[in-house]
Amino acid sequence: MAKNKKVVQLVWGIALVLAGIGVFYRIPQVMPKIEQIEQFSSIMVVIRFCFYFLGVLLIGGGAKKIYDNYRLPDK
């Protein structure tokens, strides 16, 4: 069971990193559409920061999960 949990944690970490990379890939494509929305045009700096921060958190969390998965020895 412990081996299965380790594999699941590794896959989850990889999924988080890929989701973070996907956020960075999509930001330039989505931002022009968001700028067209009148209510959001005045706070574009905040929205852009939030998207990039989300990407960093996803990549960081996934990298930590992958690192912890390899660092801990099997018991």
mmCIF file of the N, C-alpha and C atoms, coordinates in Angstrom:
data_MODEL
# 
_entry.id   MODEL 
# 
loop_
_atom_site.group_PDB 
_atom_site.id 
_atom_site.type_symbol 
_atom_site.label_atom_id 
_atom_site.label_alt_id 
_atom_site.label_comp_id 
_atom_site.label_asym_id 
_atom_site.label_entity_id 
_atom_site.label_seq_id 
_atom_site.pdbx_PDB_ins_code 
_atom_site.Cartn_x 
_atom_site.Cartn_y 
_atom_site.Cartn_z 
_atom_site.occupancy 
_atom_site.B_iso_or_equiv 
_atom_site.pdbx_formal_charge 
_atom_site.auth_seq_id 
_atom_site.auth_comp_id 
_atom_site.auth_asym_id 
_atom_site.auth_atom_id 
_atom_site.pdbx_PDB_model_num 
ATOM 1   N N  . MET A 1 1  ? 0.820   -1.194 0.000   1.00 0.00 ? 1  MET A N  1 
ATOM 2   C CA . MET A 1 1  ? 0.000   0.000  0.000   1.00 0.00 ? 1  MET A CA 1 
ATOM 3   C C  . MET A 1 1  ? 0.864   1.258  0.000   1.00 0.00 ? 1  MET A C  1 
ATOM 4   N N  . ALA A 1 2  ? 1.993   1.238  0.708   1.00 0.00 ? 2  ALA A N  1 
ATOM 5   C CA . ALA A 1 2  ? 2.866   2.406  0.778   1.00 0.00 ? 2  ALA A CA 1 
ATOM 6   C C  . ALA A 1 2  ? 3.462   2.710  -0.591  1.00 0.00 ? 2  ALA A C  1 
ATOM 7   N N  . LYS A 1 3  ? 3.790   1.683  -1.362  1.00 0.00 ? 3  LYS A N  1 
ATOM 8   C CA . LYS A 1 3  ? 4.349   1.879  -2.705  1.00 0.00 ? 3  LYS A CA 1 
ATOM 9   C C  . LYS A 1 3  ? 3.311   2.524  -3.618  1.00 0.00 ? 3  LYS A C  1 
ATOM 10  N N  . ASN A 1 4  ? 2.056   2.093  -3.488  1.00 0.00 ? 4  ASN A N  1 
ATOM 11  C CA . ASN A 1 4  ? 0.975   2.650  -4.286  1.00 0.00 ? 4  ASN A CA 1 
ATOM 12  C C  . ASN A 1 4  ? 0.755   4.125  -3.942  1.00 0.00 ? 4  ASN A C  1 
ATOM 13  N N  . LYS A 1 5  ? 0.831   4.463  -2.649  1.00 0.00 ? 5  LYS A N  1 
ATOM 14  C CA . LYS A 1 5  ? 0.660   5.852  -2.215  1.00 0.00 ? 5  LYS A CA 1 
ATOM 15  C C  . LYS A 1 5  ? 1.783   6.726  -2.764  1.00 0.00 ? 5  LYS A C  1 
ATOM 16  N N  . LYS A 1 6  ? 2.999   6.195  -2.811  1.00 0.00 ? 6  LYS A N  1 
ATOM 17  C CA . LYS A 1 6  ? 4.140   6.936  -3.326  1.00 0.00 ? 6  LYS A CA 1 
ATOM 18  C C  . LYS A 1 6  ? 3.962   7.252  -4.815  1.00 0.00 ? 6  LYS A C  1 
ATOM 19  N N  . VAL A 1 7  ? 3.450   6.302  -5.545  1.00 0.00 ? 7  VAL A N  1 
ATOM 20  C CA . VAL A 1 7  ? 3.213   6.500  -6.978  1.00 0.00 ? 7  VAL A CA 1 
ATOM 21  C C  . VAL A 1 7  ? 2.120   7.550  -7.191  1.00 0.00 ? 7  VAL A C  1 
ATOM 22  N N  . VAL A 1 8  ? 1.064   7.482  -6.391  1.00 0.00 ? 8  VAL A N  1 
ATOM 23  C CA . VAL A 1 8  ? -0.028  8.449  -6.503  1.00 0.00 ? 8  VAL A CA 1 
ATOM 24  C C  . VAL A 1 8  ? 0.480   9.858  -6.190  1.00 0.00 ? 8  VAL A C  1 
ATOM 25  N N  . GLN A 1 9  ? 1.312   9.994  -5.162  1.00 0.00 ? 9  GLN A N  1 
ATOM 26  C CA . GLN A 1 9  ? 1.861   11.295 -4.801  1.00 0.00 ? 9  GLN A CA 1 
ATOM 27  C C  . GLN A 1 9  ? 2.768   11.838 -5.904  1.00 0.00 ? 9  GLN A C  1 
ATOM 28  N N  . LEU A 1 10 ? 3.545   10.970 -6.532  1.00 0.00 ? 10 LEU A N  1 
ATOM 29  C CA . LEU A 1 10 ? 4.408   11.385 -7.635  1.00 0.00 ? 10 LEU A CA 1 
ATOM 30  C C  . LEU A 1 10 ? 3.576   11.861 -8.825  1.00 0.00 ? 10 LEU A C  1 
ATOM 31  N N  . VAL A 1 11 ? 2.540   11.126 -9.163  1.00 0.00 ? 11 VAL A N  1 
ATOM 32  C CA . VAL A 1 11 ? 1.670   11.510 -10.279 1.00 0.00 ? 11 VAL A CA 1 
ATOM 33  C C  . VAL A 1 11 ? 0.963   12.828 -9.965  1.00 0.00 ? 11 VAL A C  1 
ATOM 34  N N  . TRP A 1 12 ? 0.518   12.997 -8.716  1.00 0.00 ? 12 TRP A N  1 
ATOM 35  C CA . TRP A 1 12 ? -0.146  14.238 -8.317  1.00 0.00 ? 12 TRP A CA 1 
ATOM 36  C C  . TRP A 1 12 ? 0.818   15.414 -8.412  1.00 0.00 ? 12 TRP A C  1 
ATOM 37  N N  . GLY A 1 13 ? 2.053   15.235 -7.996  1.00 0.00 ? 13 GLY A N  1 
ATOM 38  C CA . GLY A 1 13 ? 3.054   16.295 -8.105  1.00 0.00 ? 13 GLY A CA 1 
ATOM 39  C C  . GLY A 1 13 ? 3.319   16.675 -9.544  1.00 0.00 ? 13 GLY A C  1 
ATOM 40  N N  . ILE A 1 14 ? 3.422   15.694 -10.419 1.00 0.00 ? 14 ILE A N  1 
ATOM 41  C CA . ILE A 1 14 ? 3.639   15.970 -11.837 1.00 0.00 ? 14 ILE A CA 1 
ATOM 42  C C  . ILE A 1 14 ? 2.437   16.705 -12.414 1.00 0.00 ? 14 ILE A C  1 
ATOM 43  N N  . ALA A 1 15 ? 1.233   16.307 -12.015 1.00 0.00 ? 15 ALA A N  1 
ATOM 44  C CA . ALA A 1 15 ? 0.028   16.982 -12.500 1.00 0.00 ? 15 ALA A CA 1 
ATOM 45  C C  . ALA A 1 15 ? -0.005  18.444 -12.061 1.00 0.00 ? 15 ALA A C  1 
ATOM 46  N N  . LEU A 1 16 ? 0.417   18.723 -10.826 1.00 0.00 ? 16 LEU A N  1 
ATOM 47  C CA . LEU A 1 16 ? 0.455   20.107 -10.347 1.00 0.00 ? 16 LEU A CA 1 
ATOM 48  C C  . LEU A 1 16 ? 1.451   20.946 -11.139 1.00 0.00 ? 16 LEU A C  1 
ATOM 49  N N  . VAL A 1 17 ? 2.626   20.396 -11.400 1.00 0.00 ? 17 VAL A N  1 
ATOM 50  C CA . VAL A 1 17 ? 3.628   21.126 -12.173 1.00 0.00 ? 17 VAL A CA 1 
ATOM 51  C C  . VAL A 1 17 ? 3.109   21.401 -13.581 1.00 0.00 ? 17 VAL A C  1 
ATOM 52  N N  . LEU A 1 18 ? 2.502   20.415 -14.203 1.00 0.00 ? 18 LEU A N  1 
ATOM 53  C CA . LEU A 1 18 ? 1.966   20.604 -15.553 1.00 0.00 ? 18 LEU A CA 1 
ATOM 54  C C  . LEU A 1 18 ? 0.829   21.621 -15.572 1.00 0.00 ? 18 LEU A C  1 
ATOM 55  N N  . ALA A 1 19 ? 0.007   21.630 -14.544 1.00 0.00 ? 19 ALA A N  1 
ATOM 56  C CA . ALA A 1 19 ? -1.063  22.627 -14.461 1.00 0.00 ? 19 ALA A CA 1 
ATOM 57  C C  . ALA A 1 19 ? -0.473  24.027 -14.321 1.00 0.00 ? 19 ALA A C  1 
ATOM 58  N N  . GLY A 1 20 ? 0.582   24.169 -13.534 1.00 0.00 ? 20 GLY A N  1 
ATOM 59  C CA . GLY A 1 20 ? 1.243   25.466 -13.390 1.00 0.00 ? 20 GLY A CA 1 
ATOM 60  C C  . GLY A 1 20 ? 1.849   25.945 -14.691 1.00 0.00 ? 20 GLY A C  1 
ATOM 61  N N  . ILE A 1 21 ? 2.484   25.036 -15.420 1.00 0.00 ? 21 ILE A N  1 
ATOM 62  C CA . ILE A 1 21 ? 3.045   25.392 -16.729 1.00 0.00 ? 21 ILE A CA 1 
ATOM 63  C C  . ILE A 1 21 ? 1.920   25.780 -17.684 1.00 0.00 ? 21 ILE A C  1 
ATOM 64  N N  . GLY A 1 22 ? 0.810   25.081 -17.601 1.00 0.00 ? 22 GLY A N  1 
ATOM 65  C CA . GLY A 1 22 ? -0.342  25.411 -18.433 1.00 0.00 ? 22 GLY A CA 1 
ATOM 66  C C  . GLY A 1 22 ? -0.892  26.795 -18.141 1.00 0.00 ? 22 GLY A C  1 
ATOM 67  N N  . VAL A 1 23 ? -0.869  27.193 -16.880 1.00 0.00 ? 23 VAL A N  1 
ATOM 68  C CA . VAL A 1 23 ? -1.319  28.547 -16.516 1.00 0.00 ? 23 VAL A CA 1 
ATOM 69  C C  . VAL A 1 23 ? -0.420  29.582 -17.176 1.00 0.00 ? 23 VAL A C  1 
ATOM 70  N N  . PHE A 1 24 ? 0.905   29.376 -17.106 1.00 0.00 ? 24 PHE A N  1 
ATOM 71  C CA . PHE A 1 24 ? 1.828   30.315 -17.737 1.00 0.00 ? 24 PHE A CA 1 
ATOM 72  C C  . PHE A 1 24 ? 1.653   30.345 -19.254 1.00 0.00 ? 24 PHE A C  1 
ATOM 73  N N  . TYR A 1 25 ? 1.299   29.209 -19.833 1.00 0.00 ? 25 TYR A N  1 
ATOM 74  C CA . TYR A 1 25 ? 1.091   29.141 -21.277 1.00 0.00 ? 25 TYR A CA 1 
ATOM 75  C C  . TYR A 1 25 ? -0.182  29.889 -21.689 1.00 0.00 ? 25 TYR A C  1 
ATOM 76  N N  . ARG A 1 26 ? -1.218  29.810 -20.872 1.00 0.00 ? 26 ARG A N  1 
ATOM 77  C CA . ARG A 1 26 ? -2.519  30.390 -21.228 1.00 0.00 ? 26 ARG A CA 1 
ATOM 78  C C  . ARG A 1 26 ? -2.660  31.872 -20.900 1.00 0.00 ? 26 ARG A C  1 
ATOM 79  N N  . ILE A 1 27 ? -1.852  32.407 -19.995 1.00 0.00 ? 27 ILE A N  1 
ATOM 80  C CA . ILE A 1 27 ? -2.003  33.806 -19.586 1.00 0.00 ? 27 ILE A CA 1 
ATOM 81  C C  . ILE A 1 27 ? -1.954  34.761 -20.780 1.00 0.00 ? 27 ILE A C  1 
ATOM 82  N N  . PRO A 1 28 ? -0.965  34.681 -21.660 1.00 0.00 ? 28 PRO A N  1 
ATOM 83  C CA . PRO A 1 28 ? -0.948  35.631 -22.788 1.00 0.00 ? 28 PRO A CA 1 
ATOM 84  C C  . PRO A 1 28 ? -2.156  35.506 -23.724 1.00 0.00 ? 28 PRO A C  1 
ATOM 85  N N  . GLN A 1 29 ? -2.759  34.335 -23.774 1.00 0.00 ? 29 GLN A N  1 
ATOM 86  C CA . GLN A 1 29 ? -3.909  34.135 -24.642 1.00 0.00 ? 29 GLN A CA 1 
ATOM 87  C C  . GLN A 1 29 ? -5.199  34.634 -24.015 1.00 0.00 ? 29 GLN A C  1 
ATOM 88  N N  . VAL A 1 30 ? -5.306  34.590 -22.700 1.00 0.00 ? 30 VAL A N  1 
ATOM 89  C CA . VAL A 1 30 ? -6.539  34.931 -22.004 1.00 0.00 ? 30 VAL A CA 1 
ATOM 90  C C  . VAL A 1 30 ? -6.606  36.407 -21.621 1.00 0.00 ? 30 VAL A C  1 
ATOM 91  N N  . MET A 1 31 ? -5.453  37.020 -21.359 1.00 0.00 ? 31 MET A N  1 
ATOM 92  C CA . MET A 1 31 ? -5.450  38.399 -20.875 1.00 0.00 ? 31 MET A CA 1 
ATOM 93  C C  . MET A 1 31 ? -6.130  39.385 -21.833 1.00 0.00 ? 31 MET A C  1 
ATOM 94  N N  . PRO A 1 32 ? -5.939  39.317 -23.146 1.00 0.00 ? 32 PRO A N  1 
ATOM 95  C CA . PRO A 1 32 ? -6.676  40.254 -24.019 1.00 0.00 ? 32 PRO A CA 1 
ATOM 96  C C  . PRO A 1 32 ? -8.199  40.117 -23.901 1.00 0.00 ? 32 PRO A C  1 
ATOM 97  N N  . LYS A 1 33 ? -8.668  38.902 -23.700 1.00 0.00 ? 33 LYS A N  1 
ATOM 98  C CA . LYS A 1 33 ? -10.110 38.696 -23.545 1.00 0.00 ? 33 LYS A CA 1 
ATOM 99  C C  . LYS A 1 33 ? -10.610 39.302 -22.232 1.00 0.00 ? 33 LYS A C  1 
ATOM 100 N N  . ILE A 1 34 ? -9.806  39.170 -21.181 1.00 0.00 ? 34 ILE A N  1 
ATOM 101 C CA . ILE A 1 34 ? -10.199 39.735 -19.891 1.00 0.00 ? 34 ILE A CA 1 
ATOM 102 C C  . ILE A 1 34 ? -10.156 41.262 -19.947 1.00 0.00 ? 34 ILE A C  1 
ATOM 103 N N  . GLU A 1 35 ? -9.200  41.825 -20.676 1.00 0.00 ? 35 GLU A N  1 
ATOM 104 C CA . GLU A 1 35 ? -9.097  43.284 -20.802 1.00 0.00 ? 35 GLU A CA 1 
ATOM 105 C C  . GLU A 1 35 ? -10.322 43.891 -21.476 1.00 0.00 ? 35 GLU A C  1 
ATOM 106 N N  . GLN A 1 36 ? -10.988 43.113 -22.300 1.00 0.00 ? 36 GLN A N  1 
ATOM 107 C CA . GLN A 1 36 ? -12.172 43.607 -22.989 1.00 0.00 ? 36 GLN A CA 1 
ATOM 108 C C  . GLN A 1 36 ? -13.370 43.743 -22.042 1.00 0.00 ? 36 GLN A C  1 
ATOM 109 N N  . ILE A 1 37 ? -13.347 43.074 -20.923 1.00 0.00 ? 37 ILE A N  1 
ATOM 110 C CA . ILE A 1 37 ? -14.429 43.180 -19.954 1.00 0.00 ? 37 ILE A CA 1 
ATOM 111 C C  . ILE A 1 37 ? -14.264 44.494 -19.206 1.00 0.00 ? 37 ILE A C  1 
ATOM 112 N N  . GLU A 1 38 ? -15.257 45.314 -19.279 1.00 0.00 ? 38 GLU A N  1 
ATOM 113 C CA . GLU A 1 38 ? -15.180 46.684 -18.772 1.00 0.00 ? 38 GLU A CA 1 
ATOM 114 C C  . GLU A 1 38 ? -14.890 46.755 -17.270 1.00 0.00 ? 38 GLU A C  1 
ATOM 115 N N  . GLN A 1 39 ? -15.479 45.863 -16.490 1.00 0.00 ? 39 GLN A N  1 
ATOM 116 C CA . GLN A 1 39 ? -15.299 45.904 -15.045 1.00 0.00 ? 39 GLN A CA 1 
ATOM 117 C C  . GLN A 1 39 ? -13.867 45.563 -14.623 1.00 0.00 ? 39 GLN A C  1 
ATOM 118 N N  . PHE A 1 40 ? -13.162 44.788 -15.429 1.00 0.00 ? 40 PHE A N  1 
ATOM 119 C CA . PHE A 1 40 ? -11.825 44.343 -15.064 1.00 0.00 ? 40 PHE A CA 1 
ATOM 120 C C  . PHE A 1 40 ? -10.718 45.204 -15.650 1.00 0.00 ? 40 PHE A C  1 
ATOM 121 N N  . SER A 1 41 ? -11.034 46.130 -16.516 1.00 0.00 ? 41 SER A N  1 
ATOM 122 C CA . SER A 1 41 ? -9.991  46.889 -17.204 1.00 0.00 ? 41 SER A CA 1 
ATOM 123 C C  . SER A 1 41 ? -9.177  47.760 -16.257 1.00 0.00 ? 41 SER A C  1 
ATOM 124 N N  . SER A 1 42 ? -9.753  48.185 -15.149 1.00 0.00 ? 42 SER A N  1 
ATOM 125 C CA . SER A 1 42 ? -9.028  49.057 -14.229 1.00 0.00 ? 42 SER A CA 1 
ATOM 126 C C  . SER A 1 42 ? -8.121  48.283 -13.266 1.00 0.00 ? 42 SER A C  1 
ATOM 127 N N  . ILE A 1 43 ? -8.320  46.983 -13.117 1.00 0.00 ? 43 ILE A N  1 
ATOM 128 C CA . ILE A 1 43 ? -7.520  46.205 -12.166 1.00 0.00 ? 43 ILE A CA 1 
ATOM 129 C C  . ILE A 1 43 ? -6.727  45.103 -12.868 1.00 0.00 ? 43 ILE A C  1 
ATOM 130 N N  . MET A 1 44 ? -6.283  45.364 -14.077 1.00 0.00 ? 44 MET A N  1 
ATOM 131 C CA . MET A 1 44 ? -5.566  44.352 -14.846 1.00 0.00 ? 44 MET A CA 1 
ATOM 132 C C  . MET A 1 44 ? -4.248  43.950 -14.190 1.00 0.00 ? 44 MET A C  1 
ATOM 133 N N  . VAL A 1 45 ? -3.600  44.862 -13.512 1.00 0.00 ? 45 VAL A N  1 
ATOM 134 C CA . VAL A 1 45 ? -2.333  44.532 -12.853 1.00 0.00 ? 45 VAL A CA 1 
ATOM 135 C C  . VAL A 1 45 ? -2.566  43.483 -11.769 1.00 0.00 ? 45 VAL A C  1 
ATOM 136 N N  . VAL A 1 46 ? -3.635  43.649 -11.016 1.00 0.00 ? 46 VAL A N  1 
ATOM 137 C CA . VAL A 1 46 ? -3.953  42.702 -9.945  1.00 0.00 ? 46 VAL A CA 1 
ATOM 138 C C  . VAL A 1 46 ? -4.316  41.342 -10.529 1.00 0.00 ? 46 VAL A C  1 
ATOM 139 N N  . ILE A 1 47 ? -5.098  41.334 -11.576 1.00 0.00 ? 47 ILE A N  1 
ATOM 140 C CA . ILE A 1 47 ? -5.508  40.078 -12.207 1.00 0.00 ? 47 ILE A CA 1 
ATOM 141 C C  . ILE A 1 47 ? -4.302  39.353 -12.787 1.00 0.00 ? 47 ILE A C  1 
ATOM 142 N N  . ARG A 1 48 ? -3.432  40.078 -13.464 1.00 0.00 ? 48 ARG A N  1 
ATOM 143 C CA . ARG A 1 48 ? -2.223  39.479 -14.037 1.00 0.00 ? 48 ARG A CA 1 
ATOM 144 C C  . ARG A 1 48 ? -1.343  38.898 -12.918 1.00 0.00 ? 48 ARG A C  1 
ATOM 145 N N  . PHE A 1 49 ? -1.174  39.666 -11.818 1.00 0.00 ? 49 PHE A N  1 
ATOM 146 C CA . PHE A 1 49 ? -0.386  39.174 -10.693 1.00 0.00 ? 49 PHE A CA 1 
ATOM 147 C C  . PHE A 1 49 ? -0.997  37.898 -10.122 1.00 0.00 ? 49 PHE A C  1 
ATOM 148 N N  . CYS A 1 50 ? -2.309  37.860 -9.972  1.00 0.00 ? 50 CYS A N  1 
ATOM 149 C CA . CYS A 1 50 ? -2.970  36.678 -9.408  1.00 0.00 ? 50 CYS A CA 1 
ATOM 150 C C  . CYS A 1 50 ? -2.778  35.444 -10.281 1.00 0.00 ? 50 CYS A C  1 
ATOM 151 N N  . PHE A 1 51 ? -2.868  35.610 -11.594 1.00 0.00 ? 51 PHE A N  1 
ATOM 152 C CA . PHE A 1 51 ? -2.656  34.479 -12.496 1.00 0.00 ? 51 PHE A CA 1 
ATOM 153 C C  . PHE A 1 51 ? -1.227  33.953 -12.397 1.00 0.00 ? 51 PHE A C  1 
ATOM 154 N N  . TYR A 1 52 ? -0.259  34.858 -12.433 1.00 0.00 ? 52 TYR A N  1 
ATOM 155 C CA . TYR A 1 52 ? 1.136   34.421 -12.332 1.00 0.00 ? 52 TYR A CA 1 
ATOM 156 C C  . TYR A 1 52 ? 1.426   33.804 -10.963 1.00 0.00 ? 52 TYR A C  1 
ATOM 157 N N  . PHE A 1 53 ? 0.857   34.374 -9.909  1.00 0.00 ? 53 PHE A N  1 
ATOM 158 C CA . PHE A 1 53 ? 1.052   33.830 -8.570  1.00 0.00 ? 53 PHE A CA 1 
ATOM 159 C C  . PHE A 1 53 ? 0.449   32.426 -8.470  1.00 0.00 ? 53 PHE A C  1 
ATOM 160 N N  . LEU A 1 54 ? -0.711  32.222 -9.083  1.00 0.00 ? 54 LEU A N  1 
ATOM 161 C CA . LEU A 1 54 ? -1.328  30.898 -9.111  1.00 0.00 ? 54 LEU A CA 1 
ATOM 162 C C  . LEU A 1 54 ? -0.415  29.895 -9.803  1.00 0.00 ? 54 LEU A C  1 
ATOM 163 N N  . GLY A 1 55 ? 0.165   30.295 -10.933 1.00 0.00 ? 55 GLY A N  1 
ATOM 164 C CA . GLY A 1 55 ? 1.089   29.414 -11.646 1.00 0.00 ? 55 GLY A CA 1 
ATOM 165 C C  . GLY A 1 55 ? 2.301   29.062 -10.812 1.00 0.00 ? 55 GLY A C  1 
ATOM 166 N N  . VAL A 1 56 ? 2.859   30.055 -10.118 1.00 0.00 ? 56 VAL A N  1 
ATOM 167 C CA . VAL A 1 56 ? 4.024   29.809 -9.271  1.00 0.00 ? 56 VAL A CA 1 
ATOM 168 C C  . VAL A 1 56 ? 3.660   28.865 -8.125  1.00 0.00 ? 56 VAL A C  1 
ATOM 169 N N  . LEU A 1 57 ? 2.503   29.070 -7.518  1.00 0.00 ? 57 LEU A N  1 
ATOM 170 C CA . LEU A 1 57 ? 2.083   28.188 -6.429  1.00 0.00 ? 57 LEU A CA 1 
ATOM 171 C C  . LEU A 1 57 ? 1.877   26.747 -6.909  1.00 0.00 ? 57 LEU A C  1 
ATOM 172 N N  . LEU A 1 58 ? 1.289   26.588 -8.075  1.00 0.00 ? 58 LEU A N  1 
ATOM 173 C CA . LEU A 1 58 ? 1.086   25.233 -8.610  1.00 0.00 ? 58 LEU A CA 1 
ATOM 174 C C  . LEU A 1 58 ? 2.416   24.547 -8.889  1.00 0.00 ? 58 LEU A C  1 
ATOM 175 N N  . ILE A 1 59 ? 3.321   25.250 -9.535  1.00 0.00 ? 59 ILE A N  1 
ATOM 176 C CA . ILE A 1 59 ? 4.621   24.660 -9.852  1.00 0.00 ? 59 ILE A CA 1 
ATOM 177 C C  . ILE A 1 59 ? 5.404   24.385 -8.569  1.00 0.00 ? 59 ILE A C  1 
ATOM 178 N N  . GLY A 1 60 ? 5.385   25.331 -7.639  1.00 0.00 ? 60 GLY A N  1 
ATOM 179 C CA . GLY A 1 60 ? 6.096   25.132 -6.373  1.00 0.00 ? 60 GLY A CA 1 
ATOM 180 C C  . GLY A 1 60 ? 5.548   23.972 -5.560  1.00 0.00 ? 60 GLY A C  1 
ATOM 181 N N  . GLY A 1 61 ? 4.237   23.879 -5.486  1.00 0.00 ? 61 GLY A N  1 
ATOM 182 C CA . GLY A 1 61 ? 3.618   22.781 -4.742  1.00 0.00 ? 61 GLY A CA 1 
ATOM 183 C C  . GLY A 1 61 ? 3.894   21.427 -5.376  1.00 0.00 ? 61 GLY A C  1 
ATOM 184 N N  . GLY A 1 62 ? 3.822   21.382 -6.691  1.00 0.00 ? 62 GLY A N  1 
ATOM 185 C CA . GLY A 1 62 ? 4.118   20.125 -7.387  1.00 0.00 ? 62 GLY A CA 1 
ATOM 186 C C  . GLY A 1 62 ? 5.578   19.733 -7.250  1.00 0.00 ? 62 GLY A C  1 
ATOM 187 N N  . ALA A 1 63 ? 6.481   20.716 -7.346  1.00 0.00 ? 63 ALA A N  1 
ATOM 188 C CA . ALA A 1 63 ? 7.906   20.431 -7.203  1.00 0.00 ? 63 ALA A CA 1 
ATOM 189 C C  . ALA A 1 63 ? 8.220   19.955 -5.786  1.00 0.00 ? 63 ALA A C  1 
ATOM 190 N N  . LYS A 1 64 ? 7.579   20.556 -4.794  1.00 0.00 ? 64 LYS A N  1 
ATOM 191 C CA . LYS A 1 64 ? 7.796   20.126 -3.415  1.00 0.00 ? 64 LYS A CA 1 
ATOM 192 C C  . LYS A 1 64 ? 7.296   18.699 -3.216  1.00 0.00 ? 64 LYS A C  1 
ATOM 193 N N  . LYS A 1 65 ? 6.157   18.392 -3.786  1.00 0.00 ? 65 LYS A N  1 
ATOM 194 C CA . LYS A 1 65 ? 5.606   17.043 -3.651  1.00 0.00 ? 65 LYS A CA 1 
ATOM 195 C C  . LYS A 1 65 ? 6.520   16.013 -4.330  1.00 0.00 ? 65 LYS A C  1 
ATOM 196 N N  . ILE A 1 66 ? 7.050   16.356 -5.501  1.00 0.00 ? 66 ILE A N  1 
ATOM 197 C CA . ILE A 1 66 ? 7.969   15.453 -6.193  1.00 0.00 ? 66 ILE A CA 1 
ATOM 198 C C  . ILE A 1 66 ? 9.261   15.307 -5.387  1.00 0.00 ? 66 ILE A C  1 
ATOM 199 N N  . TYR A 1 67 ? 9.804   16.419 -4.899  1.00 0.00 ? 67 TYR A N  1 
ATOM 200 C CA . TYR A 1 67 ? 11.042  16.385 -4.121  1.00 0.00 ? 67 TYR A CA 1 
ATOM 201 C C  . TYR A 1 67 ? 10.870  15.566 -2.846  1.00 0.00 ? 67 TYR A C  1 
ATOM 202 N N  . ASP A 1 68 ? 9.789   15.789 -2.125  1.00 0.00 ? 68 ASP A N  1 
ATOM 203 C CA . ASP A 1 68 ? 9.531   15.036 -0.893  1.00 0.00 ? 68 ASP A CA 1 
ATOM 204 C C  . ASP A 1 68 ? 9.342   13.551 -1.183  1.00 0.00 ? 68 ASP A C  1 
ATOM 205 N N  . ASN A 1 69 ? 8.764   13.226 -2.310  1.00 0.00 ? 69 ASN A N  1 
ATOM 206 C CA . ASN A 1 69 ? 8.526   11.845 -2.682  1.00 0.00 ? 69 ASN A CA 1 
ATOM 207 C C  . ASN A 1 69 ? 9.842   11.111 -2.909  1.00 0.00 ? 69 ASN A C  1 
ATOM 208 N N  . TYR A 1 70 ? 10.817  11.770 -3.512  1.00 0.00 ? 70 TYR A N  1 
ATOM 209 C CA . TYR A 1 70 ? 12.100  11.130 -3.770  1.00 0.00 ? 70 TYR A CA 1 
ATOM 210 C C  . TYR A 1 70 ? 13.034  11.212 -2.577  1.00 0.00 ? 70 TYR A C  1 
ATOM 211 N N  . ARG A 1 71 ? 12.881  12.221 -1.743  1.00 0.00 ? 71 ARG A N  1 
ATOM 212 C CA . ARG A 1 71 ? 13.786  12.436 -0.621  1.00 0.00 ? 71 ARG A CA 1 
ATOM 213 C C  . ARG A 1 71 ? 13.554  11.436 0.499   1.00 0.00 ? 71 ARG A C  1 
ATOM 214 N N  . LEU A 1 72 ? 12.320  11.122 0.775   1.00 0.00 ? 72 LEU A N  1 
ATOM 215 C CA . LEU A 1 72 ? 12.002  10.228 1.886   1.00 0.00 ? 72 LEU A CA 1 
ATOM 216 C C  . LEU A 1 72 ? 12.345  8.785  1.538   1.00 0.00 ? 72 LEU A C  1 
ATOM 217 N N  . PRO A 1 73 ? 13.124  8.114  2.358   1.00 0.00 ? 73 PRO A N  1 
ATOM 218 C CA . PRO A 1 73 ? 13.464  6.721  2.079   1.00 0.00 ? 73 PRO A CA 1 
ATOM 219 C C  . PRO A 1 73 ? 12.264  5.804  2.351   1.00 0.00 ? 73 PRO A C  1 
ATOM 220 N N  . ASP A 1 74 ? 12.272  4.660  1.684   1.00 0.00 ? 74 ASP A N  1 
ATOM 221 C CA . ASP A 1 74 ? 11.224  3.658  1.939   1.00 0.00 ? 74 ASP A CA 1 
ATOM 222 C C  . ASP A 1 74 ? 11.426  3.055  3.326   1.00 0.00 ? 74 ASP A C  1 
ATOM 223 N N  . LYS A 1 75 ? 10.312  2.804  3.989   1.00 0.00 ? 75 LYS A N  1 
ATOM 224 C CA . LYS A 1 75 ? 10.386  2.224  5.337   1.00 0.00 ? 75 LYS A CA 1 
ATOM 225 C C  . LYS A 1 75 ? 10.120  0.751  5.284   1.00 0.00 ? 75 LYS A C  1 
# 
